[in-house]
Structure formats: structure tokens, C-alpha cells
Amino acid sequence: MANRLEKLSMFIIKIEKVLFLIIFLIFFSCSSNKTSSDDQDSNILIVDNDIDWSEFLEYSKGNIPVILISVHGGTMSPEWISDRSCPGAVTVKDDNTYELAKETQEFLSLIEASPYVVLNKMSRKKIDLNRSLEDSNCGDTSTEEFWDLFHKKVLEYRQEIETLFGKGLVLDIHGHGHPIQRIELGYLLSKNNLSENDESLNSEDIKSLSSIRSLAENNRSGINHSELLKGEKSFGSLLDNNGYPAVPSLNDNYPSANELYFTGGYNTFYYGSRTQGNIDAIQLEINKKGVREDLNQVENFASVLSSVIMDYLSEHYGDYN
Ligand SMILES: [Zn+2]
């Protein structure tokens, strides 16, 4: 009898152990599921609901084969994005360049010629959109989606212009702080390249480096690369003729070896015709004095720039209005 009671109590102890184990497993699996699903939910909230990156960007389609880009004139500075402070990071604002792009768009719309525009409103302290993705953020990758949005929009418009018009022009608008007060036009050609003679400027070697390579191969006026850079109907000469000195141009063929000059950056390289396609690009580095110190000057210059753009198009690309 004692033996049977012993066996029964051992059986009950075993059942208790099994029940305890089952209850423990159920509790553990529920709590671990809960943790991971909460984590997923909070990730989804951060990515999808909290940030509308399009608030920092202004973009619209146009009806002429021109895209105006402005990336260094933004002022929006959300505190949840780290300031760029890694070695080599330039954070200075190109004053009034966003406003200049807007005014130019306005003047063109008065003659019913709307350029495509993609304008960044975020401060350069937070992101540099004239750099590769890796170099744009100094390690705070929270802006990667915004970098993508900006560049996908430019690519989309570039593709649309190529489909609708066959060729076109990207103008990347910047402001420089160099001592010589002239507009620096960047075609991805160095000071050395630009100082070469006409024969050399028209060689395949130099044309293959140019952000207007496609235009040099085929343009309405039938002129060569050298003339497109610094002839009477070059972008620089059209600006100069209207009271805004520029280099290269007829009166200022190339910057001297000791003078500061911007050749063109990431956007001029990727959106111009140096490596592919029929969309050209020019980087406009605009001096400050007399041109963009205040909004009056900006308005005056935007009026000239819009007519230079239309002259340049009708000389070299086609009639679009
Ligand atoms: Zn700039």
C-alpha cells in the first residue's frame, strides 16, 4: 500500500513539472513575440508616418527641355538630423540661389516656357545633394531616403525630357565666394583644359570629358565645342553681353592657373552628357556682388538668366515657345 502511494505522489510531481514547463514555455513565447512585433511597429512608424521628405523638396514638370536644380540654398534645419561635421564637409549656404531658381522659373512662365525644377529646401548643414550618397551625410544615414528622393526626381525628369524632346539641358545653380566677381560656368573641364587651343578643345580627348559632349556632337547652329564654350553664342558670352561677366566666354576665355574656379560637381557629372545620353549640364557658380546680395538683385539677374536660357535653347537646341 505504501509503495502504491509513493508511486502516485511521484506521478503527481512529474505532472506538476510538465505543467510548469508548458506554462513557462507559453509565457516565454508570448513575451518574445510581443517584443519583436513592437519593435517592427515602431520601425514602421519612424520610416513611413513621421517623415514626409517631400516637405523639403520643391519639384514640378515643365514644357521646355531644361531642368533647374538648386541644392545649396536651403534653410530648413530639422534638429533630429545631425549637423554635418566630418573632415572636409562644406556646410556654407549658397545665399539666395533657391530664390534665384524660383524667380527664373517665374520669369520663364511669363512667356509660357516652364522649366522642370528640382529645388532642395534643406540646409546644407544637414545634407549635401551635390555629393554621392556616401559623402552626403557625414554618417547620419537618416537622410538617405531624402537623397534618393531628390536624385530619383532629377533622373525621372531627365528621362522624360529625353523621351519628349530628344535632348535637353540641366542647369545646376550655385553661388561662389571667390574674389573675382564673375560667373563661373562648369563643364567638367579643368582650367588647364580650358586654356588649350581650339584644335585641342575640339579633339575627342577633351570633348569626351565635357558635360556638353552631346551638344558638341550635334547642335542646331552647327558650331564646334570650342565655340560652344567661349564663342559669341556660348552661355558665358550671352551672360556677359547682358552685363554679367562669366568665364569661359568671348571676353574671358579661361581662368588663369592661380585663380579659383569650380569645374562642376557630382550633379554636372551624373546629369550631363559626359558619359551617356543627350542631356547636357552646366554648373552655374554665381558671384555675390551685384548679383545675389539681395532679392532686388536676384530679380534683375533672374530676368537676364531666363532670357539667356531661351536664347541658348533657340541657338543650339530648337524653338520651344
Ligand atoms: Zn553650391
py3Dmol code that shows the C-alpha trace and the ligand (Angstrom):
import py3Dmol

protein = """\
ATOM      1  CA  MET A   1       0.000   0.000   0.000  1.00  0.00           C
ATOM      2  CA  ALA A   2       2.776   2.403   0.976  1.00  0.00           C
ATOM      3  CA  ASN A   3       4.519   1.535  -2.266  1.00  0.00           C
ATOM      4  CA  ARG A   4       1.419   2.444  -4.345  1.00  0.00           C
ATOM      5  CA  LEU A   5       1.034   5.776  -2.537  1.00  0.00           C
ATOM      6  CA  GLU A   6       4.721   6.583  -3.197  1.00  0.00           C
ATOM      7  CA  LYS A   7       4.264   5.838  -6.933  1.00  0.00           C
ATOM      8  CA  LEU A   8       1.140   8.036  -7.059  1.00  0.00           C
ATOM      9  CA  SER A   9       2.829  11.012  -5.421  1.00  0.00           C
ATOM     10  CA  MET A  10       5.854  10.706  -7.758  1.00  0.00           C
ATOM     11  CA  PHE A  11       3.428  10.663 -10.734  1.00  0.00           C
ATOM     12  CA  ILE A  12       1.750  13.848  -9.436  1.00  0.00           C
ATOM     13  CA  ILE A  13       5.147  15.541  -9.028  1.00  0.00           C
ATOM     14  CA  LYS A  14       6.046  14.630 -12.639  1.00  0.00           C
ATOM     15  CA  ILE A  15       2.730  16.074 -13.907  1.00  0.00           C
ATOM     16  CA  GLU A  16       3.376  19.256 -11.954  1.00  0.00           C
ATOM     17  CA  LYS A  17       6.818  19.600 -13.557  1.00  0.00           C
ATOM     18  CA  VAL A  18       5.406  19.097 -17.057  1.00  0.00           C
ATOM     19  CA  LEU A  19       2.610  21.634 -16.421  1.00  0.00           C
ATOM     20  CA  PHE A  20       5.126  24.151 -15.075  1.00  0.00           C
ATOM     21  CA  LEU A  21       7.281  23.666 -18.168  1.00  0.00           C
ATOM     22  CA  ILE A  22       4.284  24.130 -20.504  1.00  0.00           C
ATOM     23  CA  ILE A  23       3.159  27.307 -18.674  1.00  0.00           C
ATOM     24  CA  PHE A  24       6.742  28.667 -18.754  1.00  0.00           C
ATOM     25  CA  LEU A  25       7.070  27.982 -22.498  1.00  0.00           C
ATOM     26  CA  ILE A  26       3.718  29.607 -23.289  1.00  0.00           C
ATOM     27  CA  PHE A  27       4.623  32.710 -21.267  1.00  0.00           C
ATOM     28  CA  PHE A  28       8.106  32.966 -22.741  1.00  0.00           C
ATOM     29  CA  SER A  29       6.968  32.560 -26.347  1.00  0.00           C
ATOM     30  CA  CYS A  30       4.207  35.183 -25.906  1.00  0.00           C
ATOM     31  CA  SER A  31       6.509  37.731 -24.380  1.00  0.00           C
ATOM     32  CA  SER A  32       9.200  37.235 -27.048  1.00  0.00           C
ATOM     33  CA  ASN A  33       6.609  37.573 -29.824  1.00  0.00           C
ATOM     34  CA  LYS A  34       5.295  40.736 -28.254  1.00  0.00           C
ATOM     35  CA  THR A  35       8.747  42.309 -28.083  1.00  0.00           C
ATOM     36  CA  SER A  36       9.630  41.667 -31.729  1.00  0.00           C
ATOM     37  CA  SER A  37       6.278  42.848 -33.060  1.00  0.00           C
ATOM     38  CA  ASP A  38       6.512  46.080 -31.040  1.00  0.00           C
ATOM     39  CA  ASP A  39       9.955  46.698 -32.494  1.00  0.00           C
ATOM     40  CA  GLN A  40       8.664  46.212 -36.024  1.00  0.00           C
ATOM     41  CA  ASP A  41       5.760  48.546 -35.402  1.00  0.00           C
ATOM     42  CA  SER A  42       7.966  51.329 -34.104  1.00  0.00           C
ATOM     43  CA  ASN A  43      10.318  50.971 -37.119  1.00  0.00           C
ATOM     44  CA  ILE A  44       7.387  51.238 -39.486  1.00  0.00           C
ATOM     45  CA  LEU A  45       6.189  54.354 -37.666  1.00  0.00           C
ATOM     46  CA  ILE A  46       9.549  56.105 -37.988  1.00  0.00           C
ATOM     47  CA  VAL A  47      10.021  55.334 -41.669  1.00  0.00           C
ATOM     48  CA  ASP A  48       6.519  55.681 -43.038  1.00  0.00           C
ATOM     49  CA  ASN A  49       4.499  58.006 -40.874  1.00  0.00           C
ATOM     50  CA  ASP A  50       6.738  60.508 -39.142  1.00  0.00           C
ATOM     51  CA  ILE A  51       8.778  61.915 -42.017  1.00  0.00           C
ATOM     52  CA  ASP A  52       7.374  63.304 -45.217  1.00  0.00           C
ATOM     53  CA  TRP A  53      10.603  64.025 -47.090  1.00  0.00           C
ATOM     54  CA  SER A  54       8.776  65.820 -49.890  1.00  0.00           C
ATOM     55  CA  GLU A  55       8.283  68.761 -47.480  1.00  0.00           C
ATOM     56  CA  PHE A  56      11.963  69.533 -48.006  1.00  0.00           C
ATOM     57  CA  LEU A  57      11.809  69.445 -51.783  1.00  0.00           C
ATOM     58  CA  GLU A  58      10.097  71.511 -54.431  1.00  0.00           C
ATOM     59  CA  TYR A  59       9.645  69.960 -57.828  1.00  0.00           C
ATOM     60  CA  SER A  60       7.478  70.375 -60.871  1.00  0.00           C
ATOM     61  CA  LYS A  61       7.399  69.349 -64.504  1.00  0.00           C
ATOM     62  CA  GLY A  62       7.904  71.855 -67.286  1.00  0.00           C
ATOM     63  CA  ASN A  63       7.281  72.276 -71.009  1.00  0.00           C
ATOM     64  CA  ILE A  64      10.804  73.137 -72.229  1.00  0.00           C
ATOM     65  CA  PRO A  65      13.815  70.750 -72.187  1.00  0.00           C
ATOM     66  CA  VAL A  66      15.531  72.448 -69.232  1.00  0.00           C
ATOM     67  CA  ILE A  67      15.891  71.287 -65.618  1.00  0.00           C
ATOM     68  CA  LEU A  68      16.805  73.885 -62.988  1.00  0.00           C
ATOM     69  CA  ILE A  69      18.447  72.348 -59.912  1.00  0.00           C
ATOM     70  CA  SER A  70      19.344  74.147 -56.702  1.00  0.00           C
ATOM     71  CA  VAL A  71      20.861  72.206 -53.787  1.00  0.00           C
ATOM     72  CA  HIS A  72      22.845  74.562 -51.522  1.00  0.00           C
ATOM     73  CA  GLY A  73      20.341  77.367 -50.882  1.00  0.00           C
ATOM     74  CA  GLY A  74      18.048  75.595 -48.402  1.00  0.00           C
ATOM     75  CA  THR A  75      17.299  76.853 -44.880  1.00  0.00           C
ATOM     76  CA  MET A  76      15.193  74.087 -43.267  1.00  0.00           C
ATOM     77  CA  SER A  77      17.236  72.557 -40.486  1.00  0.00           C
ATOM     78  CA  PRO A  78      15.443  69.750 -38.596  1.00  0.00           C
ATOM     79  CA  GLU A  79      17.176  69.148 -35.249  1.00  0.00           C
ATOM     80  CA  TRP A  80      16.689  65.382 -35.429  1.00  0.00           C
ATOM     81  CA  ILE A  81      19.229  65.226 -38.267  1.00  0.00           C
ATOM     82  CA  SER A  82      22.866  65.575 -37.128  1.00  0.00           C
ATOM     83  CA  ASP A  83      24.843  68.574 -38.356  1.00  0.00           C
ATOM     84  CA  ARG A  84      27.491  67.513 -40.858  1.00  0.00           C
ATOM     85  CA  SER A  85      30.831  67.964 -39.141  1.00  0.00           C
ATOM     86  CA  CYS A  86      33.153  65.327 -40.609  1.00  0.00           C
ATOM     87  CA  PRO A  87      36.537  66.363 -42.085  1.00  0.00           C
ATOM     88  CA  GLY A  88      36.146  68.087 -45.452  1.00  0.00           C
ATOM     89  CA  ALA A  89      32.397  68.713 -45.093  1.00  0.00           C
ATOM     90  CA  VAL A  90      31.434  72.102 -46.553  1.00  0.00           C
ATOM     91  CA  THR A  91      28.269  73.466 -44.933  1.00  0.00           C
ATOM     92  CA  VAL A  92      28.174  77.055 -46.189  1.00  0.00           C
ATOM     93  CA  LYS A  93      24.899  78.197 -47.762  1.00  0.00           C
ATOM     94  CA  ASP A  94      24.828  79.489 -51.340  1.00  0.00           C
ATOM     95  CA  ASP A  95      22.817  82.605 -50.454  1.00  0.00           C
ATOM     96  CA  ASN A  96      19.712  83.363 -52.499  1.00  0.00           C
ATOM     97  CA  THR A  97      20.260  80.552 -55.008  1.00  0.00           C
ATOM     98  CA  TYR A  98      16.938  78.867 -54.134  1.00  0.00           C
ATOM     99  CA  GLU A  99      15.259  82.264 -54.615  1.00  0.00           C
ATOM    100  CA  LEU A 100      17.114  82.757 -57.901  1.00  0.00           C
ATOM    101  CA  ALA A 101      15.885  79.413 -59.233  1.00  0.00           C
ATOM    102  CA  LYS A 102      12.302  80.311 -58.226  1.00  0.00           C
ATOM    103  CA  GLU A 103      12.494  83.777 -59.827  1.00  0.00           C
ATOM    104  CA  THR A 104      13.947  82.331 -63.030  1.00  0.00           C
ATOM    105  CA  GLN A 105      11.111  79.813 -63.152  1.00  0.00           C
ATOM    106  CA  GLU A 106       8.649  82.713 -62.681  1.00  0.00           C
ATOM    107  CA  PHE A 107      10.143  84.840 -65.477  1.00  0.00           C
ATOM    108  CA  LEU A 108      10.101  81.899 -67.870  1.00  0.00           C
ATOM    109  CA  SER A 109       6.495  81.120 -67.022  1.00  0.00           C
ATOM    110  CA  LEU A 110       5.544  84.676 -68.105  1.00  0.00           C
ATOM    111  CA  ILE A 111       6.366  83.605 -71.656  1.00  0.00           C
ATOM    112  CA  GLU A 112       4.739  80.222 -71.063  1.00  0.00           C
ATOM    113  CA  ALA A 113       8.069  78.438 -71.063  1.00  0.00           C
ATOM    114  CA  SER A 114       8.210  76.383 -67.875  1.00  0.00           C
ATOM    115  CA  PRO A 115      11.444  74.685 -66.947  1.00  0.00           C
ATOM    116  CA  TYR A 116      11.416  71.468 -64.954  1.00  0.00           C
ATOM    117  CA  VAL A 117      12.610  72.288 -61.427  1.00  0.00           C
ATOM    118  CA  VAL A 118      14.005  70.242 -58.520  1.00  0.00           C
ATOM    119  CA  LEU A 119      14.871  72.553 -55.613  1.00  0.00           C
ATOM    120  CA  ASN A 120      16.197  71.461 -52.230  1.00  0.00           C
ATOM    121  CA  LYS A 121      14.934  73.391 -49.210  1.00  0.00           C
ATOM    122  CA  MET A 122      17.008  71.574 -46.569  1.00  0.00           C
ATOM    123  CA  SER A 123      20.101  73.266 -45.151  1.00  0.00           C
ATOM    124  CA  ARG A 124      23.499  72.148 -46.402  1.00  0.00           C
ATOM    125  CA  LYS A 125      24.407  71.684 -42.729  1.00  0.00           C
ATOM    126  CA  LYS A 126      22.227  68.553 -42.852  1.00  0.00           C
ATOM    127  CA  ILE A 127      22.864  67.136 -46.336  1.00  0.00           C
ATOM    128  CA  ASP A 128      24.927  67.928 -49.435  1.00  0.00           C
ATOM    129  CA  LEU A 129      22.999  66.879 -52.541  1.00  0.00           C
ATOM    130  CA  ASN A 130      25.913  67.661 -54.867  1.00  0.00           C
ATOM    131  CA  ARG A 131      27.780  64.645 -53.437  1.00  0.00           C
ATOM    132  CA  SER A 132      27.483  60.867 -53.708  1.00  0.00           C
ATOM    133  CA  LEU A 133      25.147  59.200 -51.171  1.00  0.00           C
ATOM    134  CA  GLU A 134      28.128  58.124 -49.044  1.00  0.00           C
ATOM    135  CA  ASP A 135      29.607  61.628 -48.969  1.00  0.00           C
ATOM    136  CA  SER A 136      26.315  63.461 -48.486  1.00  0.00           C
ATOM    137  CA  ASN A 137      25.624  62.901 -44.780  1.00  0.00           C
ATOM    138  CA  CYS A 138      28.778  62.537 -42.591  1.00  0.00           C
ATOM    139  CA  GLY A 139      27.485  59.208 -41.267  1.00  0.00           C
ATOM    140  CA  ASP A 140      23.930  60.172 -40.222  1.00  0.00           C
ATOM    141  CA  THR A 141      22.148  57.836 -42.613  1.00  0.00           C
ATOM    142  CA  SER A 142      18.660  59.058 -41.653  1.00  0.00           C
ATOM    143  CA  THR A 143      18.702  61.357 -44.718  1.00  0.00           C
ATOM    144  CA  GLU A 144      19.428  58.577 -47.232  1.00  0.00           C
ATOM    145  CA  GLU A 145      15.766  58.429 -48.244  1.00  0.00           C
ATOM    146  CA  PHE A 146      15.800  62.170 -48.950  1.00  0.00           C
ATOM    147  CA  TRP A 147      18.961  61.878 -51.072  1.00  0.00           C
ATOM    148  CA  ASP A 148      17.164  59.138 -53.050  1.00  0.00           C
ATOM    149  CA  LEU A 149      14.014  61.226 -53.468  1.00  0.00           C
ATOM    150  CA  PHE A 150      15.943  64.229 -54.836  1.00  0.00           C
ATOM    151  CA  HIS A 151      18.067  62.256 -57.286  1.00  0.00           C
ATOM    152  CA  LYS A 152      15.223  59.993 -58.439  1.00  0.00           C
ATOM    153  CA  LYS A 153      13.212  63.100 -59.271  1.00  0.00           C
ATOM    154  CA  VAL A 154      16.049  64.588 -61.358  1.00  0.00           C
ATOM    155  CA  LEU A 155      16.533  61.244 -63.117  1.00  0.00           C
ATOM    156  CA  GLU A 156      12.794  60.941 -63.798  1.00  0.00           C
ATOM    157  CA  TYR A 157      12.670  64.427 -65.374  1.00  0.00           C
ATOM    158  CA  ARG A 158      15.887  63.807 -67.301  1.00  0.00           C
ATOM    159  CA  GLN A 159      14.351  60.619 -68.719  1.00  0.00           C
ATOM    160  CA  GLU A 160      11.093  62.382 -69.589  1.00  0.00           C
ATOM    161  CA  ILE A 161      12.914  65.201 -71.415  1.00  0.00           C
ATOM    162  CA  GLU A 162      14.970  62.703 -73.384  1.00  0.00           C
ATOM    163  CA  THR A 163      11.776  60.882 -74.395  1.00  0.00           C
ATOM    164  CA  LEU A 164       9.742  64.002 -75.253  1.00  0.00           C
ATOM    165  CA  PHE A 165      12.423  66.290 -76.744  1.00  0.00           C
ATOM    166  CA  GLY A 166      15.346  64.004 -77.596  1.00  0.00           C
ATOM    167  CA  LYS A 167      17.829  66.386 -75.947  1.00  0.00           C
ATOM    168  CA  GLY A 168      18.000  68.967 -73.183  1.00  0.00           C
ATOM    169  CA  LEU A 169      19.965  70.873 -70.589  1.00  0.00           C
ATOM    170  CA  VAL A 170      20.410  70.659 -66.801  1.00  0.00           C
ATOM    171  CA  LEU A 171      21.460  73.889 -65.051  1.00  0.00           C
ATOM    172  CA  ASP A 172      22.800  73.348 -61.527  1.00  0.00           C
ATOM    173  CA  ILE A 173      22.635  76.727 -59.742  1.00  0.00           C
ATOM    174  CA  HIS A 174      25.240  77.573 -57.074  1.00  0.00           C
ATOM    175  CA  GLY A 175      26.927  80.597 -55.529  1.00  0.00           C
ATOM    176  CA  HIS A 176      30.687  81.014 -55.037  1.00  0.00           C
ATOM    177  CA  GLY A 177      32.707  83.202 -52.679  1.00  0.00           C
ATOM    178  CA  HIS A 178      35.773  83.596 -54.888  1.00  0.00           C
ATOM    179  CA  PRO A 179      37.344  87.074 -55.083  1.00  0.00           C
ATOM    180  CA  ILE A 180      36.851  87.647 -58.833  1.00  0.00           C
ATOM    181  CA  GLN A 181      33.267  88.792 -59.402  1.00  0.00           C
ATOM    182  CA  ARG A 182      32.254  86.728 -62.430  1.00  0.00           C
ATOM    183  CA  ILE A 183      30.012  83.748 -63.063  1.00  0.00           C
ATOM    184  CA  GLU A 184      31.987  80.511 -63.285  1.00  0.00           C
ATOM    185  CA  LEU A 185      30.497  78.038 -65.738  1.00  0.00           C
ATOM    186  CA  GLY A 186      31.448  74.437 -65.039  1.00  0.00           C
ATOM    187  CA  TYR A 187      31.627  71.979 -67.939  1.00  0.00           C
ATOM    188  CA  LEU A 188      33.770  69.433 -66.021  1.00  0.00           C
ATOM    189  CA  LEU A 189      36.814  70.892 -67.801  1.00  0.00           C
ATOM    190  CA  SER A 190      39.816  71.990 -65.739  1.00  0.00           C
ATOM    191  CA  LYS A 191      41.497  75.402 -66.010  1.00  0.00           C
ATOM    192  CA  ASN A 192      44.207  73.577 -67.922  1.00  0.00           C
ATOM    193  CA  ASN A 193      41.723  72.012 -70.362  1.00  0.00           C
ATOM    194  CA  LEU A 194      40.043  75.373 -70.985  1.00  0.00           C
ATOM    195  CA  SER A 195      43.370  77.090 -71.715  1.00  0.00           C
ATOM    196  CA  GLU A 196      44.085  74.689 -74.619  1.00  0.00           C
ATOM    197  CA  ASN A 197      43.860  75.959 -78.217  1.00  0.00           C
ATOM    198  CA  ASP A 198      40.715  75.467 -80.343  1.00  0.00           C
ATOM    199  CA  GLU A 199      42.045  72.387 -82.100  1.00  0.00           C
ATOM    200  CA  SER A 200      42.661  70.716 -78.782  1.00  0.00           C
ATOM    201  CA  LEU A 201      39.279  71.808 -77.331  1.00  0.00           C
ATOM    202  CA  ASN A 202      37.631  70.192 -80.353  1.00  0.00           C
ATOM    203  CA  SER A 203      39.597  66.948 -80.021  1.00  0.00           C
ATOM    204  CA  GLU A 204      37.860  63.754 -78.934  1.00  0.00           C
ATOM    205  CA  ASP A 205      40.090  63.697 -75.857  1.00  0.00           C
ATOM    206  CA  ILE A 206      38.678  66.919 -74.421  1.00  0.00           C
ATOM    207  CA  LYS A 207      35.142  66.547 -75.793  1.00  0.00           C
ATOM    208  CA  SER A 208      34.904  63.173 -74.033  1.00  0.00           C
ATOM    209  CA  LEU A 209      35.398  64.998 -70.709  1.00  0.00           C
ATOM    210  CA  SER A 210      32.792  67.679 -71.357  1.00  0.00           C
ATOM    211  CA  SER A 211      29.364  67.885 -69.679  1.00  0.00           C
ATOM    212  CA  ILE A 212      28.039  69.220 -73.036  1.00  0.00           C
ATOM    213  CA  ARG A 213      29.633  66.398 -75.066  1.00  0.00           C
ATOM    214  CA  SER A 214      26.319  65.557 -76.748  1.00  0.00           C
ATOM    215  CA  LEU A 215      25.670  69.183 -77.777  1.00  0.00           C
ATOM    216  CA  ALA A 216      29.188  69.430 -79.200  1.00  0.00           C
ATOM    217  CA  GLU A 217      28.442  66.400 -81.411  1.00  0.00           C
ATOM    218  CA  ASN A 218      25.126  67.712 -82.655  1.00  0.00           C
ATOM    219  CA  ASN A 219      23.737  71.224 -82.327  1.00  0.00           C
ATOM    220  CA  ARG A 220      21.298  73.351 -84.263  1.00  0.00           C
ATOM    221  CA  SER A 221      23.813  76.070 -85.086  1.00  0.00           C
ATOM    222  CA  GLY A 222      26.438  73.544 -86.268  1.00  0.00           C
ATOM    223  CA  ILE A 223      29.234  75.055 -84.202  1.00  0.00           C
ATOM    224  CA  ASN A 224      32.096  73.214 -82.548  1.00  0.00           C
ATOM    225  CA  HIS A 225      32.922  72.530 -78.897  1.00  0.00           C
ATOM    226  CA  SER A 226      35.306  75.469 -78.559  1.00  0.00           C
ATOM    227  CA  GLU A 227      32.652  77.896 -79.871  1.00  0.00           C
ATOM    228  CA  LEU A 228      30.041  76.403 -77.526  1.00  0.00           C
ATOM    229  CA  LEU A 229      32.396  77.071 -74.610  1.00  0.00           C
ATOM    230  CA  LYS A 230      33.596  80.590 -75.435  1.00  0.00           C
ATOM    231  CA  GLY A 231      32.184  81.729 -78.790  1.00  0.00           C
ATOM    232  CA  GLU A 232      29.679  84.549 -79.383  1.00  0.00           C
ATOM    233  CA  LYS A 233      26.739  82.290 -78.644  1.00  0.00           C
ATOM    234  CA  SER A 234      28.239  80.460 -75.689  1.00  0.00           C
ATOM    235  CA  PHE A 235      26.347  80.572 -72.391  1.00  0.00           C
ATOM    236  CA  GLY A 236      29.142  82.691 -70.911  1.00  0.00           C
ATOM    237  CA  SER A 237      29.088  85.275 -73.724  1.00  0.00           C
ATOM    238  CA  LEU A 238      25.288  85.575 -73.590  1.00  0.00           C
ATOM    239  CA  LEU A 239      25.559  86.387 -69.865  1.00  0.00           C
ATOM    240  CA  ASP A 240      28.486  88.749 -70.418  1.00  0.00           C
ATOM    241  CA  ASN A 241      26.630  90.617 -73.187  1.00  0.00           C
ATOM    242  CA  ASN A 242      23.865  91.311 -70.659  1.00  0.00           C
ATOM    243  CA  GLY A 243      26.200  92.807 -68.074  1.00  0.00           C
ATOM    244  CA  TYR A 244      27.078  89.688 -66.085  1.00  0.00           C
ATOM    245  CA  PRO A 245      30.730  88.737 -66.709  1.00  0.00           C
ATOM    246  CA  ALA A 246      31.351  84.987 -66.997  1.00  0.00           C
ATOM    247  CA  VAL A 247      34.151  82.529 -67.626  1.00  0.00           C
ATOM    248  CA  PRO A 248      34.594  80.866 -70.100  1.00  0.00           C
ATOM    249  CA  SER A 249      33.285  83.452 -72.573  1.00  0.00           C
ATOM    250  CA  LEU A 250      34.471  85.511 -75.538  1.00  0.00           C
ATOM    251  CA  ASN A 251      35.944  88.181 -73.234  1.00  0.00           C
ATOM    252  CA  ASP A 252      37.299  85.819 -70.605  1.00  0.00           C
ATOM    253  CA  ASN A 253      38.358  82.573 -72.263  1.00  0.00           C
ATOM    254  CA  TYR A 254      39.625  80.661 -69.229  1.00  0.00           C
ATOM    255  CA  PRO A 255      40.621  81.182 -65.595  1.00  0.00           C
ATOM    256  CA  SER A 256      44.340  81.715 -65.028  1.00  0.00           C
ATOM    257  CA  ALA A 257      46.299  78.999 -63.219  1.00  0.00           C
ATOM    258  CA  ASN A 258      46.332  80.990 -59.950  1.00  0.00           C
ATOM    259  CA  GLU A 259      42.632  81.907 -59.999  1.00  0.00           C
ATOM    260  CA  LEU A 260      39.971  79.992 -58.090  1.00  0.00           C
ATOM    261  CA  TYR A 261      37.447  78.213 -60.317  1.00  0.00           C
ATOM    262  CA  PHE A 262      34.800  75.478 -59.932  1.00  0.00           C
ATOM    263  CA  THR A 263      34.769  72.932 -62.762  1.00  0.00           C
ATOM    264  CA  GLY A 264      31.443  71.260 -61.863  1.00  0.00           C
ATOM    265  CA  GLY A 265      30.487  68.642 -59.280  1.00  0.00           C
ATOM    266  CA  TYR A 266      28.503  65.451 -58.800  1.00  0.00           C
ATOM    267  CA  ASN A 267      25.291  66.668 -60.468  1.00  0.00           C
ATOM    268  CA  THR A 268      27.064  68.075 -63.528  1.00  0.00           C
ATOM    269  CA  PHE A 269      28.865  64.755 -63.909  1.00  0.00           C
ATOM    270  CA  TYR A 270      25.839  62.487 -63.485  1.00  0.00           C
ATOM    271  CA  TYR A 271      23.171  64.568 -65.229  1.00  0.00           C
ATOM    272  CA  GLY A 272      25.250  65.914 -68.112  1.00  0.00           C
ATOM    273  CA  SER A 273      26.260  64.092 -71.289  1.00  0.00           C
ATOM    274  CA  ARG A 274      29.894  63.354 -70.444  1.00  0.00           C
ATOM    275  CA  THR A 275      29.304  59.633 -70.062  1.00  0.00           C
ATOM    276  CA  GLN A 276      25.892  59.000 -71.619  1.00  0.00           C
ATOM    277  CA  GLY A 277      22.761  60.312 -73.304  1.00  0.00           C
ATOM    278  CA  ASN A 278      21.711  63.574 -74.913  1.00  0.00           C
ATOM    279  CA  ILE A 279      21.025  65.727 -71.866  1.00  0.00           C
ATOM    280  CA  ASP A 280      23.822  68.234 -71.245  1.00  0.00           C
ATOM    281  CA  ALA A 281      24.648  70.014 -67.993  1.00  0.00           C
ATOM    282  CA  ILE A 282      26.313  73.249 -66.915  1.00  0.00           C
ATOM    283  CA  GLN A 283      27.140  74.193 -63.332  1.00  0.00           C
ATOM    284  CA  LEU A 284      26.392  77.880 -62.736  1.00  0.00           C
ATOM    285  CA  GLU A 285      28.572  79.248 -59.915  1.00  0.00           C
ATOM    286  CA  ILE A 286      27.285  82.740 -59.393  1.00  0.00           C
ATOM    287  CA  ASN A 287      29.274  85.529 -57.735  1.00  0.00           C
ATOM    288  CA  LYS A 288      27.611  87.523 -54.992  1.00  0.00           C
ATOM    289  CA  LYS A 289      28.390  91.200 -55.525  1.00  0.00           C
ATOM    290  CA  GLY A 290      25.739  92.924 -57.587  1.00  0.00           C
ATOM    291  CA  VAL A 291      24.005  89.659 -58.454  1.00  0.00           C
ATOM    292  CA  ARG A 292      22.579  87.938 -55.365  1.00  0.00           C
ATOM    293  CA  GLU A 293      23.239  90.195 -52.364  1.00  0.00           C
ATOM    294  CA  ASP A 294      19.519  90.931 -52.022  1.00  0.00           C
ATOM    295  CA  LEU A 295      16.238  89.981 -53.620  1.00  0.00           C
ATOM    296  CA  ASN A 296      16.212  93.019 -55.925  1.00  0.00           C
ATOM    297  CA  GLN A 297      19.484  91.933 -57.467  1.00  0.00           C
ATOM    298  CA  VAL A 298      18.183  88.367 -57.671  1.00  0.00           C
ATOM    299  CA  GLU A 299      15.107  89.527 -59.554  1.00  0.00           C
ATOM    300  CA  ASN A 300      17.206  91.540 -62.030  1.00  0.00           C
ATOM    301  CA  PHE A 301      19.557  88.655 -62.645  1.00  0.00           C
ATOM    302  CA  ALA A 302      16.715  86.115 -62.931  1.00  0.00           C
ATOM    303  CA  SER A 303      15.207  88.232 -65.691  1.00  0.00           C
ATOM    304  CA  VAL A 304      18.506  88.126 -67.623  1.00  0.00           C
ATOM    305  CA  LEU A 305      19.127  84.452 -66.897  1.00  0.00           C
ATOM    306  CA  SER A 306      15.705  83.463 -68.188  1.00  0.00           C
ATOM    307  CA  SER A 307      16.262  85.271 -71.488  1.00  0.00           C
ATOM    308  CA  VAL A 308      19.789  83.793 -71.781  1.00  0.00           C
ATOM    309  CA  ILE A 309      18.315  80.313 -71.296  1.00  0.00           C
ATOM    310  CA  MET A 310      15.771  80.880 -74.084  1.00  0.00           C
ATOM    311  CA  ASP A 311      18.448  82.355 -76.414  1.00  0.00           C
ATOM    312  CA  TYR A 312      20.777  79.443 -75.726  1.00  0.00           C
ATOM    313  CA  LEU A 313      17.982  76.934 -76.406  1.00  0.00           C
ATOM    314  CA  SER A 314      16.906  78.524 -79.668  1.00  0.00           C
ATOM    315  CA  GLU A 315      20.505  78.910 -80.874  1.00  0.00           C
ATOM    316  CA  HIS A 316      21.637  75.371 -80.134  1.00  0.00           C
ATOM    317  CA  TYR A 317      18.694  73.080 -79.334  1.00  0.00           C
ATOM    318  CA  GLY A 318      15.476  74.215 -81.056  1.00  0.00           C
ATOM    319  CA  ASP A 319      12.459  76.525 -80.749  1.00  0.00           C
ATOM    320  CA  TYR A 320      10.331  75.670 -77.764  1.00  0.00           C
ATOM    321  CA  ASN A 321       7.907  78.559 -77.378  1.00  0.00           C
TER     322      ASN A 321
END
"""
ligand_1 = """\
1
ZN
Zn 26.993 75.231 -54.137
"""
view = py3Dmol.view(width=600, height=400)
view.addModel(protein, "pdb")
view.setStyle({"model": 0}, {"cartoon": {"style": "trace"}})
view.addModel(ligand_1, "xyz")
view.setStyle({"model": 1}, {"stick": {}})
view.zoomTo()
view.show()
